[in-house]
Amino acid sequence: MKILIPYDGSSCAGDAIRDLPRAGLPREAEALITTVQESWFSGYSVSEMHKSSILPTNSIAAKPALDEEKANAELLGEYEKMLEKAAKLLYTFFPDWKTETLILNGSPAREIIRQAKKWDADLIVVGSHGQTESKRFALGSVAQKIANEAECSVRIVRGQAWKNGSPGRLLIGLDGSRAATDAVNEVARRMWIMGSEVRLLAVRDLFEKDYEQVCRYLKDARQILERAELSVTELIENGDPKKIIISAAEEWGADCIFIGENDTAEPNKNSLLGGVATAIVARAQCMVEIVREKKYQTENA
């Protein structure tokens, strides 16, 4: 599994790394931690993991004027230290992962999406907001664009809603589509902490099926998850799926909502997501993971 982790030194970016042990990820994987400088440097790769340093706030801006070459060199060094700190944090959780770091240049969301495709990432793990976003549950513009336009799965992390080592509560929103089944299969193949629970939520307004067919769909999904030794409950609701899925997650105390790339709602003009999925990503107060079959994998097949 190849996991791309955007990192900007913010507390939310750190939370995205600290959340990973609770995401059911394999003990062995490849990780690429990347940061994007918007104007000055391009494509510098760093692979060392053994050093650690904290990036001072506005450290470069506070220094006297330097010639451009020296300023760029110093800024590069601070970005390297920031990424080394992130790599060391990741190593404490996943010592067997193969981890590299990369500095990119350009627009953050666009470069992260482009790098994910170039590197053939399976999953992007991103904090809900970066250094310039202060609202606790607001979804930053970079995270929103990545969620909408990335061509692989995306996990949006909002703080730490749980304690390490405790079972998780995972809610899967179902609409009867292949994408929803992909979400079920992805949860089933992960390695969850013993005692973790899954709630299957079927919103009838999203199904083009009668009640008996919805029940059969839920039964099939439940069997897939129970074979993975997960505790499963089911819920069928009527009404606005955007409101129902978000409120059900809050009422149940879900740690993460899993959704497929919504096939049943009209997609936004520049988005791979439908309206329901877009609303859940933007408004949910817990983690959200969008499960996608990689588009570039399909294109290259």
N, C-alpha and C positions, 0 to 999 in steps of 0.2 A: 504494500500500500504506500502511495506517495502523497505526503501531506505538506501543503504549502501554508506557512504561517507568516502573515504580514505583521511587522513589529515596528512601532514608532516610539517606544520608551514610555508610553502612557500606562497608567495603572490598569486600564481596560485591556491593553495588549498583554500585560503580564497576567491578568485574570484568564485570558484566552489560553495561555500556556498551562496555567495551574488547573484549568478545567479538563485538560486532556486525559488524566488518569480516570476520569469519570465518564469518558466518551466511548468506552468499550473497544478501544483501539488495540491492535495487535502488539505483542511484546517486541516484535521485530518489524521495522518499517523504515522508510526513507523520509526525512524531513528537510525542508528548505525554508529557512527563516530569512525573510527579505524585508528591507526597508527601501523607501523611495525618496530620493532627494529631488525636489521639483525642478531644479534649474542647472545644476553645475557639473554633474558627473555621470558617467554611464558605464554600466556593465562591469563593475569591479567585484571580483569574487574573493571571498575569505572563507577558509575552511577550518582554521584552528578553533578548538573548543575549550582550552584549558585556562584562559585568562578571564578575568572578570573586572568590570569597572562600571560605575554609574555615570550616565551622561548628565552633566550639570545643565540646569535650565538656562537657556539663552546664553550659554557660555561663550560662544563665538561673538555674539552681538555685544557682549560686555567688554571685549578686548579692544585695545587701540587699533586704529586702522593699520592693516597689513597689506603688503602687495598681494595681488590676486593669487599667485602661485602658492605662496606660503599659507594664505588663508584657506585655500582649497585643501592643501595637504593636512592642515590642522583639523579642518572639518571632517575630512575623510577618516582621520585617526579616531575622532570621537564617535563617528558612526560605526567604525569597526569595533570599538570597545562596547558600544551599546549592543551590537549583535552578539558579541562574545558573551556578554552578560546573559542575554536571552538563551543562547545555546547552552550555557552552564546550567541555567534553571531547568531547561528541558531535559538535560542529562540526568538531573536528580530523579526524574520520574521515569525516564526511558533510557537507561544506560546502553541498551543494545541497539538503539536506533542509529542509523547512519545519518548524521546531521551535517549540513552545510549552510553557509550564510551567503547572502548576495545583496549588493547595493545596486539599485537601479536609478535611472534618471527619467523624469517626466511627470505626467499626471498620475497620482498614486493608484486610483482605481483602475485606470486603463492599463498601466504597466503591470499591476498584479494579475489582472485577467489575462493579459498577453503572456506573462511568464508562466501562468498555470497551464496554458495551452502548449507553450513551447516545451515545458518540462513534463508534460503529460500527467499532471496532478490528478489524483482521485478525489481529493478533498481540500478545500480552503477553510482554515479556521481563523476567524477574524473577530476582534472585539467590536462591540456595537458602536463605539465611538472612539475617537482619538484624542489627541492633546487639546484640540480646539473645541471639543464638544463637552459641555458640562452637565447637561441634563441626564439624570441617572438612567432613565429608560428610553431616552430619545435615540433613534437610530441615526447615526451620522451619515453624511452624504456618501462617503467612501464605502462604508459597509453596505448601504442600500444599493449602490450601483453594482458592487460585486455580487450581492445576492441576486439582483435582477438579471445580470448579463453574463456571469461566469458560465462556462460550458461544462462544469463538473459540479459535484456536490459542494455545498457551502454550509458551514456551521457558524451561526451568529451567537457570540457569547456575551451575556449581560451579567457581569459580576460573578461572584461565587454564591450560588443559591444553596449549596450543600456542603457537607463536611466530607473530606476524603475518607474513604473506607466505609461509608454508609451506603445502603442500597439506594438506587435511583428510582424515580417515577417517570415513565416515558409515555407520553400520549401520542398516538398516531392518528392523524386525521385521514379519513377514508372517503373517497368519492366513487369507488367502483372502477377507477381507471387503472391502466397498466402502471402509471407512475405511482399510484398509491400502493400497488402490490410491490413495486420496487422498494418503497419505504419499509414495508413489512419485512421483506427479505433482508434488507440492510440491517435492520434492528436484530433479526434472528442470527445473522452471521457474526455479530460483534461479541466481545467477551465481557459480559456484565458482571458486576459484583453480585455475589449470591444474595438472593432475597429481593432483587430488583423487580419492579412491577411494570406491566404494560397495560394501558387502557386503550382499547380500540373504540374510536368515536366515529360513527357513521352518521352523516347529516343527510337526511333523505332528500332534501332539496337539491343535492348534488348528484343523486343517482337517477339514471334513466331506467330504473327497474322497479318491479313491484316489491312489496314487503317481504315476501318469501325469498325472492332473489337476493335482497339485501342480507337477510339472515344467513343464506347459504354462503354469501361472500364473507361475512363475518366468521362463520364457522371455519372456512378454509384458512383465513388469516390466523385465526386462533390456533389451529393445528400446527401451522408453520412455527409459531412462536413457542408453543408448548413443547415441540420437539427440541427447541433450544433451551429447555428447562427454565422458561420464564413464567411467572405468575401473570395470568391474563384475565382482564374483565372486559365486558362489552357494554356499549351504550349507543342507543339510537335516538336521535333528536330531530325535531322539525324546526325550521326557521332559517334565519340568516346565518349561513355557515361562518362568516367572518366573526360575528359576535359569539356564536355558540362555541366554536373551538377555543377562542381566547378565554371566555368566561369559564368553560369547563376546565381548562388548564389551571386557572387561578383557584377555582373552588376545590379542585382535587389536590392542589399543591404540586403540580407537575414540575419536574426539573428541566425537561426538554420536550418540545413538540417536534415530531418528525412529520414532514409532509413531502409528498411527491411534487414534481413540477406540474402545477395544476393544469389539467387538460380540459376541464369542463367550463372554465370561465374565459371570457374574451381577453386575450393577452394585451398588455400595454404595447404601444407602438414600438418602443425600443427595449422591450423586456422579454425574457424567456418565460417569465412567470405570468400566470393568470391573476385576475383581480383578487381572488380569495387568498392565494398564497402570498401575494404582495402585501395585503393588509395584515396577515398574521405575522409576517416578518417585521413589519413596521411597528406593530402595536403590542405584540406579546411581551410580557414582563419576565419571561424565563428564556432559557436557551431555545433556539430554533435551528433545526437542521433540514435543509432542502436536499432531498435525494434526487440525483440526476444520473442518467446514463450519459457518459461523456460524449458530447457531440462530436468532438474532433476524433475520438476513437471510431465513431460510426463513419465519419467522412473518410478516414484513412483505411477503412476495412476493404 
